Amino acid sequence: MSCGCSNISNDGKAIVDLVRSKGKEEMLLAVPHEIKCSCNNIFIMTKLVDKCPKCQMTYGVTPCSSKNKDNVKAADINY
């Protein structure tokens, strides 16, 4: 994503904002991740920006770091 995503913080909102600013929020992950949400619901994250279907917590990850589940960060509910 030649946008300096390696310089971005671990802040979920900043990650989601960056991905959205590049128009990549609907891009599918090469490796879908099983996410345990803060509401304890488990869902499969399939896009760079995705939401928990139970509580609507938004999660994001940059394309260049999307293969590692540890890089997925929570932003906020309905962010």
C-alpha positions in Angstrom: 0.0 0.0 0.0 3.0 2.3 -0.5 1.5 4.8 1.9 3.8 4.5 4.9 1.6 2.0 6.8 4.7 0.7 8.4 4.9 4.0 10.3 1.4 3.8 11.7 0.7 3.3 15.3 -1.1 0.4 16.9 -4.2 2.6 17.2 -7.2 0.9 15.7 -8.8 4.1 14.6 -5.7 5.3 12.9 -5.4 2.0 11.0 -9.0 2.0 9.9 -8.8 5.7 8.9 -5.7 5.0 6.8 -7.2 1.9 5.0 -10.4 3.9 4.3 -8.5 6.9 3.0 -6.9 4.6 0.4 -10.3 3.1 -0.5 -9.1 -0.4 0.5 -11.6 -1.1 3.3 -13.5 -3.8 1.3 -10.3 -5.6 0.2 -10.4 -9.2 1.1 -7.8 -10.6 3.4 -5.4 -13.2 1.9 -5.8 -15.1 5.2 -9.1 -14.7 7.0 -8.7 -14.4 10.8 -10.8 -15.8 13.6 -11.3 -12.8 15.9 -12.5 -13.0 19.5 -14.2 -9.7 20.0 -14.2 -7.6 23.2 -17.9 -8.8 23.6 -16.6 -12.4 23.6 -18.2 -13.2 20.2 -16.0 -15.0 17.8 -16.3 -14.1 14.1 -14.2 -14.5 10.9 -12.7 -11.3 9.7 -12.5 -11.4 5.9 -11.9 -7.8 4.9 -9.3 -5.2 5.9 -12.0 -3.3 7.8 -14.6 -5.6 9.3 -17.2 -5.5 12.2 -18.3 -8.0 14.8 -21.8 -9.0 13.8 -22.9 -9.1 17.5 -21.8 -5.7 18.9 -20.6 -3.9 15.7 -17.0 -3.3 17.0 -14.9 -2.3 14.0 -11.5 -4.0 13.5 -8.9 -3.0 11.0 -5.5 -4.1 9.6 -3.3 -2.7 6.9 -2.7 -4.7 3.7 1.0 -5.1 4.3 0.5 -6.5 7.8 -2.7 -8.4 7.2 -1.3 -11.9 7.2 -0.5 -11.7 11.0 -3.6 -11.8 13.2 -1.7 -9.9 15.9 -1.8 -6.8 13.7 -5.6 -6.7 13.7 -6.7 -3.8 16.0 -10.0 -2.7 17.4 -11.2 0.8 16.5 -14.6 1.4 18.2 -18.2 0.3 18.0 -19.7 1.4 14.6 -16.5 3.2 13.7 
